[in-house]
């Protein structure tokens, strides 16, 4: 399909997004997914609307839909300007319908995103792309430098050979005798919210490679809005927590969200252990414990996806022990303005 001229952008209202624009955006995102990453789970109107209104944890993107002259959606631009931390950054995501690519539409969208980042007073642009030749070339054309690599892995829960994780779990248990494991469904309890925030900050020890990023700041309010944002996406939340018996201190956790509309699929969120409590095999025990819990509560589950920095050798080792396999790679890019 030929395209000429500049695209028309509709900026979505955070509170009352236009239904036609929402439908067009989801159609574009699904068309791109089918071509670029058929192994991934596509968007729904519910999940996209929740992302637009709630973001990941109360930081919704500024979102625009691009149209051609006949009123057909052909592109989506999302700009994240975080409010919790890293106030020097702005992240841009550009998606163009495969049938109109290589006609300058992506460049127009990216430049519009950069202008928004500049207008917000930010000095660094971040972007992510799949590890595909066209995407890598586009990032270079936009003046971005490669700074991070993330690997997307999947576990087929149906074919999991339980003998190995059960054996590893039994071997690790004696090293963690000073800890108990708590199952928390849904939102974090208010009487634990401050401790959950402190524990969540352990994720800052995960590698970020060459990205110009500061540590993330986690507060009780951020935990609350994260939980609310996942609920808005119609995901059932499971949080398994390791707590030190002697002190009651929360030492680590793992968190999973199961898709409510597509209950065969789940997302592995944070798995982290507070530095002072490492060396007790808590990460492994948490991951296997979560699999056991999901087997009880979500027996229809088929796939569980996770993403880790390619340089995060420890967590990758745990995931591979549990049978995760690579299904894709994302490249993180940045540009100093």
NUTOR-161306 format. One line per 2 residues: number of its first residue (from 0); for each residue x, y, z of N, C-alpha, C. Coordinates in steps of 0.05 Angstrom, whole numbers, always signed. Layout:
BEGIN
NUM> X Y Z X Y Z X Y Z; ...
END
This chain:
BEGIN
0> +17 -24 +0 +0 +0 +0 +18 +25 +0; +14 +42 -20 +30 +66 -21 +20 +87 -2
2> +39 +103 +8 +32 +125 +27 +48 +149 +19; +36 +172 +20 +50 +197 +14 +42 +218 +34
4> +62 +236 +40 +56 +258 +57 +60 +252 +86; +51 +271 +103 +54 +268 +132 +30 +254 +144
6> +35 +239 +165 +14 +225 +178 -2 +244 +196; -27 +238 +200 -45 +253 +218 -44 +237 +245
8> -39 +252 +267 -38 +239 +293 -62 +246 +310; -73 +226 +323 -94 +231 +344 -81 +223 +371
10> -79 +243 +388 -68 +238 +415 -91 +229 +433; -88 +206 +445 -110 +194 +461 -114 +209 +487
12> -139 +213 +494 -146 +225 +519 -143 +204 +541; -128 +209 +562 -123 +189 +583 -149 +179 +596
14> -168 +196 +599 -193 +188 +613 -215 +179 +594; -216 +190 +570 -237 +182 +551 -225 +178 +524
16> -210 +156 +521 -198 +150 +495 -219 +144 +474; -215 +154 +450 -233 +149 +428 -234 +120 +421
18> -257 +108 +419 -260 +80 +414 -249 +72 +387; -252 +89 +367 -242 +83 +340 -211 +83 +341
20> -199 +101 +356 -170 +102 +357 -160 +78 +373; -173 +70 +394 -165 +46 +408 -166 +21 +390
22> -187 +18 +376 -190 -5 +358 -168 -4 +336; -163 +19 +325 -142 +22 +305 -115 +15 +316
24> -109 +25 +340 -83 +19 +353 -79 -11 +357; -99 -24 +368 -96 -53 +373 -93 -68 +347
26> -107 -59 +326 -104 -73 +300 -76 -70 +289; -64 -46 +292 -36 -42 +283 -17 -59 +299
28> -20 -58 +325 -2 -74 +343 -3 -104 +337; -27 -113 +332 -31 -142 +326 -19 -149 +298
30> -22 -131 +279 -11 -137 +252 +19 -138 +254; +31 -119 +269 +60 -119 +272 +70 -144 +287
32> +56 -151 +308 +63 -175 +324 +64 -200 +306; +43 -203 +290 +41 -227 +273 +64 -230 +254
34> +76 -208 +245 +98 -208 +227 +125 -210 +242; +128 -193 +263 +154 -190 +276 +159 -210 +298
36> +138 -218 +312 +141 -236 +335 +117 -254 +339; +113 -273 +321 +89 -290 +323 +88 -307 +348
38> +111 -310 +362 +112 -325 +386 +100 -310 +410; +97 -283 +407 +88 -267 +430 +57 -267 +431
40> +48 -259 +455 +19 -256 +459 +11 -228 +449; -10 -226 +433 -18 -201 +422 -35 -185 +441
42> -39 -159 +435 -55 -142 +452 -85 -147 +449; -100 -139 +469 -129 -138 +467 -137 -109 +472
44> -162 -102 +466 -172 -75 +472 -170 -70 +503; -176 -91 +519 -175 -88 +548 -146 -82 +557
46> -127 -98 +547 -100 -95 +557 -88 -69 +547; -94 -61 +522 -83 -36 +511 -96 -12 +525
48> -122 -13 +531 -135 +9 +545 -123 +12 +573; -118 -10 +586 -107 -9 +613 -79 +2 +612
50> -63 -6 +592 -36 +6 +589 -37 +36 +585; -56 +44 +569 -59 +73 +563 -68 +89 +587
52> -85 +77 +604 -96 +91 +627 -79 +88 +652; -66 +65 +655 -52 +59 +681 -23 +54 +678
54> -14 +50 +653 +15 +43 +649 +22 +17 +663; +47 +15 +669 +57 -9 +683 +51 -6 +713
56> +57 +17 +724 +54 +21 +753 +46 +51 +758; +25 +59 +744 +16 +87 +748 +30 +107 +731
58> +45 +98 +711 +60 +115 +693 +50 +110 +664; +25 +118 +658 +15 +113 +631 +31 +128 +609
60> +33 +117 +586 +47 +131 +564 +29 +153 +552; +42 +172 +540 +28 +190 +522 +26 +175 +495
62> +2 +172 +485 -3 +154 +462 -16 +169 +439; -6 +163 +415 -18 +174 +391 -22 +152 +370
64> -44 +155 +355 -49 +137 +333 -46 +153 +307; -32 +141 +287 -27 +153 +261 -47 +142 +241
66> -57 +160 +224 -77 +152 +204 -67 +159 +176; -77 +144 +156 -72 +151 +129 -95 +169 +119
68> -94 +177 +93 -113 +196 +83 -141 +185 +82; -144 +158 +83 -170 +146 +82 -181 +139 +110
70> -167 +148 +130 -177 +144 +158 -171 +117 +169; -151 +104 +159 -143 +78 +169 -119 +80 +187
72> -120 +68 +210 -97 +69 +229 -73 +54 +216; -49 +68 +217 -25 +56 +205 -1 +56 +224
74> -4 +69 +247 +19 +69 +265 +10 +77 +293; +27 +70 +313 +22 +76 +341 +48 +87 +352
76> +46 +109 +367 +68 +121 +381 +62 +122 +411; +80 +111 +427 +77 +112 +456 +102 +124 +469
78> +98 +143 +487 +120 +157 +500 +117 +155 +530; +138 +144 +543 +137 +142 +572 +154 +163 +585
80> +142 +178 +603 +156 +199 +618 +152 +193 +648; +169 +176 +658 +165 +165 +685 +164 +187 +706
82> +148 +182 +727 +146 +202 +749 +158 +192 +775; +165 +167 +777 +175 +157 +802 +205 +162 +805
84> +220 +160 +783 +249 +162 +784 +259 +167 +756; +285 +168 +752 +297 +171 +725 +283 +194 +709
86> +281 +217 +722 +267 +239 +710 +283 +252 +687; +306 +241 +681 +322 +251 +658 +316 +236 +633
88> +299 +215 +635 +294 +197 +613 +266 +200 +601; +264 +193 +575 +239 +190 +562 +241 +165 +544
90> +222 +148 +544 +223 +123 +527 +203 +125 +505; +210 +117 +481 +193 +119 +458 +190 +91 +445
92> +165 +85 +438 +160 +60 +424 +143 +67 +399; +153 +58 +376 +140 +63 +350 +132 +37 +337
94> +108 +35 +329 +98 +11 +314 +85 +20 +288; +93 +9 +266 +81 +16 +240 +69 -10 +228
96> +45 -7 +216 +32 -29 +203 +51 -40 +181; +56 -66 +181 +74 -77 +161 +68 -70 +132
98> +43 -65 +125 +36 -60 +97 +45 -33 +88; +53 -15 +106 +61 +12 +98 +89 +19 +109
100> +105 -1 +114 +132 +5 +124 +150 +15 +102; +173 +26 +111 +194 +37 +93 +184 +59 +75
102> +166 +75 +86 +155 +99 +72 +158 +124 +89; +174 +122 +110 +179 +146 +126 +160 +151 +149
104> +141 +133 +153 +121 +136 +174 +134 +133 +202; +151 +112 +204 +164 +108 +230 +182 +131 +238
106> +196 +143 +219 +212 +166 +225 +195 +190 +235; +172 +194 +222 +155 +216 +231 +145 +211 +259
108> +138 +187 +265 +128 +181 +292 +151 +184 +313; +175 +174 +306 +197 +176 +325 +204 +205 +330
110> +205 +221 +309 +212 +249 +313 +191 +264 +330; +165 +256 +326 +145 +268 +343 +149 +260 +372
112> +157 +235 +377 +163 +226 +404 +186 +240 +416; +208 +244 +401 +231 +258 +411 +223 +287 +419
114> +207 +300 +403 +198 +327 +410 +184 +328 +436; +167 +308 +441 +153 +306 +467 +173 +303 +490
116> +193 +286 +486 +213 +282 +507 +228 +308 +512; +236 +322 +491 +250 +347 +494 +232 +368 +508
118> +207 +369 +501 +188 +388 +513 +185 +382 +543; +188 +357 +551 +186 +350 +579 +211 +355 +595
120> +232 +365 +581 +257 +372 +595 +275 +348 +600; +270 +326 +586 +287 +302 +590 +311 +304 +571
122> +333 +290 +579 +357 +292 +563 +367 +266 +551; +352 +245 +556 +360 +219 +545 +334 +205 +534
124> +337 +194 +510 +315 +179 +497 +323 +149 +498; +304 +133 +508 +307 +104 +507 +288 +92 +487
126> +295 +70 +476 +277 +56 +458 +285 +26 +458; +266 +10 +451 +272 -19 +449 +263 -29 +422
128> +277 -49 +412 +269 -61 +387 +274 -91 +388; +259 -106 +372 +265 -134 +369 +291 -137 +353
130> +304 -160 +357 +329 -164 +344 +325 -173 +315; +315 -155 +299 +310 -160 +271 +325 -139 +254
132> +335 -147 +230 +351 -129 +214 +339 -102 +209; +313 -101 +201 +300 -76 +195 +298 -58 +220
134> +292 -70 +243 +290 -55 +268 +317 -44 +276; +338 -60 +274 +364 -51 +281 +373 -28 +263
136> +367 -30 +237 +374 -9 +219 +359 +17 +225; +334 +15 +232 +318 +38 +238 +329 +52 +263
138> +336 +37 +283 +347 +49 +308 +372 +65 +302; +389 +54 +285 +414 +68 +278 +407 +93 +262
140> +388 +92 +244 +380 +116 +229 +369 +138 +247; +357 +130 +270 +347 +150 +289 +368 +160 +308
142> +393 +152 +303 +415 +162 +320 +417 +149 +347; +407 +125 +350 +407 +111 +375 +432 +93 +378
144> +442 +90 +402 +464 +73 +408 +455 +48 +423; +466 +26 +416 +459 +1 +429 +470 +1 +458
146> +453 -5 +477 +462 -3 +505 +453 -26 +523; +436 -44 +513 +425 -65 +531 +415 -87 +514
148> +415 -111 +524 +404 -134 +510 +388 -151 +530; +363 -157 +522 +345 -172 +539 +335 -197 +524
150> +335 -220 +538 +327 -245 +525 +300 -253 +536; +282 -260 +518 +255 -268 +524 +254 -299 +524
152> +247 -310 +547 +245 -339 +550 +217 -348 +557; +211 -373 +550 +185 -384 +556 +188 -412 +569
154> +169 -417 +587 +168 -444 +598 +141 -457 +590; +143 -481 +579 +119 -496 +572 +111 -512 +597
156> +92 -502 +612 +84 -514 +637 +73 -542 +634; +61 -547 +611 +49 -573 +606 +70 -595 +605
158> +93 -589 +594 +114 -610 +590 +136 -609 +611; +132 -593 +632 +152 -591 +653 +158 -618 +666
160> +183 -625 +666 +192 -650 +679 +197 -643 +708; +178 -650 +726 +179 -641 +754 +202 -655 +769
162> +213 -676 +759 +234 -690 +774 +258 -672 +780; +266 -656 +761 +290 -639 +766 +284 -616 +785
164> +263 -600 +781 +258 -579 +800 +252 -589 +828; +238 -612 +830 +233 -624 +856 +260 -632 +870
166> +278 -643 +854 +303 -651 +865 +320 -627 +874; +320 -606 +858 +335 -582 +865 +323 -568 +889
168> +296 -568 +890 +282 -556 +913 +290 -570 +939; +290 -597 +938 +297 -612 +962 +325 -607 +971
170> +343 -604 +951 +372 -599 +958 +376 -572 +969; +359 -552 +961 +363 -525 +970 +349 -519 +997
172> +329 -534 +1004 +314 -529 +1028 +331 -526 +1053; +351 -544 +1058 +367 -541 +1083 +381 -515 +1085
174> +388 -502 +1062 +402 -477 +1063 +384 -454 +1070; +357 -458 +1069 +338 -437 +1074 +320 -444 +1098
176> +331 -459 +1116 +314 -467 +1139 +306 -444 +1156; +320 -422 +1154 +312 -398 +1170 +291 -381 +1158
178> +278 -391 +1136 +259 -375 +1122 +232 -391 +1118; +211 -376 +1117 +185 -387 +1111 +174 -373 +1086
180> +155 -386 +1072 +145 -376 +1047 +115 -370 +1049; +108 -346 +1041 +81 -336 +1044 +68 -333 +1016
182> +44 -343 +1013 +30 -340 +988 +10 -316 +990; +13 -297 +972 -5 -274 +972 -18 -272 +945
184> -45 -274 +944 -60 -271 +920 -70 -243 +918; -70 -232 +893 -80 -205 +889 -60 -184 +899
186> -72 -162 +908 -56 -139 +917 -40 -145 +942; -18 -131 +946 -2 -134 +970 -19 -124 +994
188> -19 -139 +1016 -35 -130 +1040 -24 -104 +1051; -42 -87 +1061 -34 -61 +1071 -14 -63 +1095
190> -18 -84 +1111 +0 -86 +1134 +28 -95 +1126; +32 -102 +1100 +59 -111 +1091 +69 -92 +1069
192> +54 -71 +1062 +60 -56 +1038 +87 -42 +1040; +95 -31 +1063 +121 -18 +1065 +144 -38 +1062
194> +141 -61 +1074 +161 -81 +1072 +163 -92 +1043; +140 -94 +1029 +141 -103 +1001 +156 -83 +984
196> +152 -57 +990 +166 -36 +974 +196 -38 +979; +204 -42 +1004 +233 -44 +1009 +245 -69 +996
198> +230 -91 +996 +239 -116 +984 +241 -113 +954; +221 -100 +942 +220 -97 +913 +245 -82 +902
200> +256 -64 +918 +279 -48 +910 +303 -66 +904; +303 -91 +913 +325 -109 +908 +329 -113 +878
202> +309 -107 +862 +311 -111 +833 +332 -92 +821; +339 -71 +836 +359 -52 +826 +387 -65 +822
204> +391 -89 +834 +416 -103 +831 +418 -117 +804; +395 -120 +790 +396 -132 +764 +411 -115 +744
206> +427 -127 +726 +443 -111 +708 +427 -94 +688; +436 -70 +683 +425 -52 +663 +445 -45 +641
208> +468 -58 +642 +488 -55 +621 +497 -26 +618; +495 -15 +594 +504 +12 +589 +482 +33 +589
210> +458 +25 +597 +436 +45 +598 +442 +67 +619; +436 +91 +612 +440 +114 +629 +416 +116 +648
212> +416 +98 +668 +393 +95 +686 +403 +96 +715; +386 +109 +732 +390 +109 +760 +373 +86 +773
214> +379 +81 +798 +362 +61 +812 +333 +69 +812; +315 +50 +810 +287 +55 +812 +279 +60 +841
216> +259 +76 +845 +250 +83 +872 +222 +70 +877; +221 +53 +897 +196 +39 +902 +184 +49 +929
218> +160 +58 +928 +145 +67 +951 +120 +51 +955; +107 +52 +978 +82 +38 +981 +61 +46 +960
220> +60 +71 +953 +41 +80 +933 +47 +68 +906; +72 +65 +900 +79 +53 +874 +71 +23 +873
222> +74 +9 +895 +65 -19 +897 +35 -20 +893; +20 -2 +906 -9 -2 +904 -18 +2 +875
224> -6 +22 +861 -15 +28 +834 -6 +6 +815; +17 -7 +820 +25 -30 +804 +4 -52 +806
226> -4 -58 +830 -24 -79 +833 -50 -72 +820; -58 -46 +822 -83 -37 +810 -81 -38 +779
228> -57 -31 +769 -53 -31 +740 -56 -60 +728; -45 -79 +743 -47 -107 +734 -76 -117 +735
230> -90 -108 +756 -119 -115 +757 -134 -103 +734; -127 -78 +727 -141 -65 +704 -136 -80 +678
232> -113 -94 +676 -108 -110 +652 -121 -138 +654; -136 -142 +676 -150 -168 +680 -130 -190 +683
234> -109 -185 +699 -90 -206 +706 -93 -214 +735; -93 -240 +740 -94 -251 +767 -65 -252 +778
236> -61 -239 +801 -34 -235 +812 -28 -256 +833; -3 -266 +832 +7 -285 +852 +35 -275 +861
238> +38 -271 +887 +63 -261 +898 +72 -281 +920; +94 -295 +915 +106 -313 +935 +129 -299 +948
240> +128 -298 +975 +148 -282 +990 +163 -300 +1009; +190 -296 +1010 +206 -309 +1030 +210 -290 +1054
242> +204 -299 +1078 +206 -283 +1102 +224 -297 +1122; +243 -281 +1133 +261 -292 +1153 +246 -298 +1179
244> +248 -322 +1189 +233 -330 +1212 +240 -314 +1237; +266 -310 +1241 +275 -297 +1266 +268 -268 +1268
246> +267 -254 +1246 +263 -225 +1246 +236 -216 +1234; +224 -233 +1217 +200 -225 +1203 +206 -208 +1178
248> +231 -204 +1172 +239 -187 +1149 +233 -202 +1123; +222 -188 +1103 +217 -199 +1077 +243 -200 +1062
250> +251 -224 +1054 +278 -227 +1042 +278 -230 +1012; +255 -236 +1000 +254 -239 +971 +226 -247 +962
252> +222 -244 +936 +195 -252 +926 +197 -258 +896; +176 -271 +887 +172 -274 +858 +143 -269 +853
254> +137 -256 +830 +110 -247 +824 +102 -256 +796; +78 -266 +793 +68 -276 +767 +40 -264 +763
256> +34 -257 +738 +7 -248 +730 -4 -267 +709; -27 -278 +714 -41 -296 +695 -62 -280 +680
258> -62 -283 +653 -81 -269 +637 -109 -278 +642; -127 -260 +650 -155 -267 +655 -170 -275 +630
260> -165 -260 +608 -179 -266 +583 -167 -289 +567; -141 -294 +572 -127 -316 +559 -112 -332 +580
262> -128 -348 +595 -117 -360 +620 -97 -382 +615; -89 -387 +591 -68 -407 +586 -40 -394 +588
264> -39 -368 +591 -14 -354 +590 -10 -337 +615; +15 -336 +624 +22 -320 +648 +49 -305 +643
266> +53 -284 +658 +77 -268 +657 +92 -270 +683; +118 -276 +681 +135 -275 +704 +145 -247 +708
268> +139 -234 +730 +148 -208 +736 +174 -210 +753; +178 -193 +772 +203 -193 +788 +207 -220 +802
270> +232 -228 +802 +242 -248 +821 +267 -236 +832; +267 -229 +858 +291 -216 +869 +293 -223 +899
272> +318 -223 +908 +325 -229 +935 +342 -206 +946; +335 -197 +970 +350 -175 +983 +379 -184 +987
274> +397 -166 +982 +426 -173 +982 +434 -188 +1008; +425 -178 +1031 +433 -189 +1056 +424 -218 +1060
276> +405 -227 +1043 +394 -254 +1047 +401 -273 +1024; +421 -265 +1008 +429 -282 +986 +448 -304 +997
278> +450 -325 +981 +466 -348 +988 +451 -371 +1001; +424 -368 +1002 +407 -389 +1015 +390 -403 +994
280> +395 -399 +968 +380 -411 +946 +351 -402 +946; +346 -378 +957 +318 -368 +958 +307 -364 +930
282> +323 -354 +911 +312 -350 +884 +301 -375 +872; +316 -397 +874 +307 -422 +864 +282 -432 +878
284> +283 -430 +905 +260 -440 +921 +235 -424 +914; +238 -398 +910 +215 -381 +903 +204 -389 +875
286> +221 -393 +856 +212 -399 +829 +198 -426 +828; +209 -446 +841 +196 -473 +842 +171 -472 +858
288> +172 -457 +880 +148 -455 +897 +125 -442 +882; +132 -422 +865 +111 -409 +848 +99 -429 +828
290> +116 -445 +816 +106 -464 +797 +87 -484 +810; +93 -492 +834 +76 -511 +849 +49 -497 +855
292> +50 -472 +863 +26 -457 +870 +8 -454 +845; +21 -447 +822 +5 -443 +798 -7 -470 +789
294> +7 -492 +793 -4 -518 +786 -30 -524 +801; -31 -514 +826 -55 -518 +842 -78 -499 +834
296> -71 -473 +830 -91 -452 +826 -98 -448 +797; -80 -453 +779 -84 -447 +751 -77 -472 +734
298> -90 -494 +738 -82 -519 +724 -85 -517 +693; -99 -498 +683 -102 -495 +654 -78 -480 +642
300> -60 -470 +658 -38 -454 +648 -20 -471 +630; -12 -459 +608 +5 -473 +588 +33 -460 +585
302> +34 -433 +584 +59 -420 +580 +64 -398 +600; +89 -395 +608 +98 -374 +627 +122 -361 +615
304> +120 -334 +610 +142 -319 +597 +157 -302 +617; +183 -299 +612 +200 -282 +628 +220 -268 +611
306> +231 -246 +620 +251 -231 +606 +273 -224 +626; +298 -228 +617 +321 -222 +634 +343 -209 +617
308> +359 -191 +630 +382 -181 +616 +400 -205 +607; +410 -203 +583 +427 -225 +574 +452 -229 +591
310> +459 -208 +606 +482 -209 +624 +475 -219 +652; +450 -225 +657 +441 -234 +684 +445 -264 +685
312> +470 -273 +688 +477 -301 +687 +463 -317 +709; +461 -306 +733 +450 -321 +755 +421 -329 +750
314> +404 -309 +743 +376 -315 +739 +371 -332 +714; +387 -327 +694 +385 -344 +670 +391 -373 +677
316> +411 -377 +694 +417 -405 +702 +394 -418 +716; +380 -403 +734 +357 -414 +747 +335 -420 +727
318> +330 -402 +709 +308 -406 +690 +314 -430 +672; +338 -433 +663 +345 -455 +645 +343 -482 +660
320> +350 -482 +686 +347 -506 +702 +317 -514 +703; +299 -494 +703 +271 -500 +704 +258 -505 +677
322> +274 -505 +656 +264 -512 +630 +256 -490 +612; +262 -465 +619 +257 -442 +601 +274 -444 +576
324> +263 -435 +553 +278 -435 +528 +274 -408 +515; +294 -400 +499 +294 -374 +486 +274 -373 +463
326> +258 -351 +463 +239 -347 +441 +244 -320 +427; +260 -303 +438 +265 -277 +425 +285 -260 +440
328> +292 -238 +428 +311 -220 +440 +303 -191 +435; +307 -174 +455 +301 -146 +452 +327 -130 +456
330> +332 -110 +439 +355 -93 +441 +346 -66 +453; +360 -57 +474 +355 -31 +486 +373 -10 +474
332> +362 +12 +466 +376 +34 +453 +374 +60 +469; +393 +77 +466 +390 +104 +478 +404 +125 +461
334> +395 +149 +466 +407 +172 +452 +407 +196 +471; +430 +208 +475 +432 +232 +492 +425 +257 +475
336> +406 +272 +484 +396 +295 +469 +414 +320 +473
END
